[in-house]
Amino acid sequence: MIMLIKLILAHFIGDFLLQPKSWVKEKEIKKVSSPKLYIHVIIHGILVVILLWSIDYWILAILLMLSHGIIDALKLYVQKEGNKSEWFFIDQGLHITSILVLWVIFFKPELNLYVLAENTSFWIFTVAILFITVVSGILIRELMSSWSTALNDSNEESLNNAGKYIGILERIFVFTFVVSGNWEGIGFLLAAKSVFRFGDLKESKDRKLTEYILIGTLLSFGIAITTGIVVLTLM
């Protein structure tokens, strides 16, 4: 189980933490001619070897690199401007599936989610924190992409990346409340955010903005709560 968690962590780091938006845009334009595609794939292989901490897994690293490269290339040629969100989730689903298949082939695990060694705690929390801070923000952005275009005509100014960091903080708070068993803290956080947002929503009188904020908040809280419950179950 610990090996699977490390492989998923390597995927999250390579696909979300170490892949700038400029690389994504270049790959969409140049496709398989983009050097960034191959650098991205190589990074995934290096991360696998580093996190598993053994050169003995070089075959596994190469197979994961190949599968990742094939899936990414398929996405680049199949996705269109109007279905990027759908292909984002298909792409991630294929990556996780390939990781699971290769994990079973190489490690032949006894699938028991409730019997975990004590040293898995660090990796479980590492994956969870990376998921709720970086990955889930991109997931929410893709889920709400069809609504966000309706807000682009607004002339209101905002702090650069303010929404991104507000989302990261609130998910960290909710995750901490769940793991520590302080469920009442979630209610307090939701009430506090509602108070801060009430003035903006009242003044704007924009129903679309109100719905957008409410959907985003519920998605963010839901992802954080679910992640916290999964971590508690695994622990």
N, C-alpha and C positions, 0 to 999 in steps of 0.2 A: 504493500500500500504506500509506503514511504516513497518508493521509486516513482509511482504514478503521480503523487503530489509534486515531486521535484520536476517531472516532465511537464506537468501542467504549468508550474511556476516558470519554467524555461520558456514555454510558449507565450505566457502573458508578458514576460519581460521583453522577449524578442518582438512580439507583434504590437505591443502597445507602448511600452516604456522606451524602447530603443528604435522606434520607427517614426521619424519626424513626418509631419504632413507633407513636406516638400518631396520626400521619397515616394509617398503614396501618389501624389499628383504626377510626378515624373513617370512612375510605372504605368499609370493610366494613359499617358500620352505615348510613351515609347514602347510599352508592353515588354516583350521578351528582349528587346534591344536595349533596355535600360540596365546599366551596371548596378543600379540600386537594388534591383530584384535579386541579383546574385549575391550582393553583399548582405542583403537581408536574410537570405537562405543560409549563408555561411555563418552568420551571427547565431542563428538557431542551433546549428550543429555545435558551435563552440560552447554555447550556453548549456547544452545537454551534457557535454564532457565535463564542464566546470562544476555543475550542480551534482552530477553523479560522482564526481571526483575520482574518475578512473578512466584511463585511456583504453581499458579493456572493452569499453562500450562504444568503440569507434564505429563498429558496424551499425549499431542502433542509431548513432548520431547521423551517419550517412543516409540511412533509410528514412529517418525523420526529415532530413534536409531535402531528399528527393521528393517525398510525399508533399512536403510543404511547398516546394517549388512548383510541382505539377498543379496543386490546388490553386495556388496564387495565379499561375499562368492561365488556368481555365477561367478563373474569375475575371481576369483582365480582358479576355476576349468575349465572354458571354454577357457580362453586365453592361447595361445601358444607363443613360443619365436618369431614366425614370424608374429603374429598379435597383439602384445601388443599395438601398436599405435592405431589401430582400436578400441580395447576394452577400451582404455583410454577414447576415446570420447563417446563410447556407455555408459560406466560407468557413466561419468559426466552427460550425457543426461538423464539417468534414475534417478540419484540423484535429478537433478533440476526438473524433472517431478514430482517426489514424493513430493518434497517440494511444488510445485504449487498446486497439488491435495489436500494435507493436509491443505494448507493455505486457499483454497476455502472452504473446509469442515468446518474448525474451525472459520473462520472470515467472511464468506459469504460477500465478498467485492463487492462494486459497482465498476466495472472495468472502471476507467477513469484515464488514465495516465496523463492527463493535469490539473487535479484538485488535487494538493497535498498540504498538510499542510506545513507551513513554517518550522516546526521542522523536516521535512524529509531531509532537505538539508545536514545536518551533515552525515546522514546515506548513502545518495546517493554518496557523495564524499568519504566516508570511503570505501564503496564497490568498487568504481571506482579506488581509489589509490591502494587498495590491489590487484585488478585484474590486473592493468597494471604493478605492481612491482613484484608480485610473480606468480600469476596464468598464465598470458600471457607468461611468460618466459618458463613455463613448456609446455604450448600449442605449442609454437614455436619449442621447443625441440622435441616434439612428431611428429609434422608435418614434421620436417626435419631429423628425425631419419634415414630414408632410405638413405639420402645423406651423413650424417655425418660419416657413417661407411667407406665411400670411402676416408676420410681424415685421418684415424687412422694410416696409414703407414708413415705419415710425421714425420721427425726427428726434426722439428723446435720446439724450446722451447717457452713457453709463461708464463705470470704471472698467478698464481693460481686464478681461478674464474674471470679473467679479463673480458672475454666476458659477463659473467653474469651481472656484475655491469655496464659495458658500456651499455648493453641493458636496464637495469633498469633506468639509467640516461636519456638515449635518449627518452624513453617512457614518463618519467616524464616531460621532456622539451616539447615534442610535446603536451601532455595533457594540460600543462599550457598554451601553445600558443593557442590551440583551445578554451579553456574555457575563456581566456582573449580576444579572438577575434583577436590575432596577428598572422594571418596566414602566413605573410611574414617571421616570425621567423622560420617556418618549412623549408622554402627554404634555409635560412641561415644555419640552422643546417645540412641539407642534403649536402650542398656545403662544409661545414667545414669537415664533416666526409669523403667526397669524397677526399678532399685534403690530409687528414691524411692517407687514405687507398691507395692512388694512388701509393706511393712509394713502399709499400709492394707488391701490385699486379704487378707492373712493374718488380720488381726484381724476384718475384717468377715465373712469366710466367706460372702460373698454371691456366688453364681455369676452372677446377673444383672448385678451391678455389675462383676464381672470381665469378662464378655463385652462390656458397654457400653464400658468403658474401652479394651479391646483393639480393638474395632471402630472407635471414634473415633480412636484413635491411628493405626491402619492407614490409615483414610481420609485423615487429615490428612497423614501422610507421603506417601501415594500422590499426592495432589493437588499437594503441593509438588514432589515429584520429577518428575512429569509436566510441571508448569509450567516447571521448570528446563530440562528436555530440549527443550521447545518453544522456549524463549528461545534456547538454544544453536543449535537448527536454524535459526531465523530470522536469527540473527546470522552 
